[in-house]
Amino acid sequence: MHLLMQNAVQNYNFLSVLPNLFLTFAAVMKKYLSNFGLMCVASGLCCFAAHKVLSFTGNALLFVGLSLVIIGTVLYVIGIKITDKPES
């Protein structure tokens, strides 16, 4: 009985599986990249509106909003290019 149970558990090395997990995650998330870009742009616009409505005196919220809009625009364009690329 002991000989049968000896091979029941296989040796599992997480580092050898990690690249496969990353590639699978990247393939799944590639179609959501443009949606994430749109969310960043919307968040940046909300930062601009919050700065105006709440009358903040500093520029930090404006810089955060500007950064979100620029990053969101870049992510949206990259996401559109990735999803519209013809498969060869």
Buried (B, 14 or more C-beta within 10 A) or exposed (E): EEEEEEEEEEEEEEEEEEEEEEEEEEEEEEEEBBEBBBBBBEBBBEBBEBBEEEEEEEEEBBEBBBEBBEBBBEBBEBBEEEEEEEEE
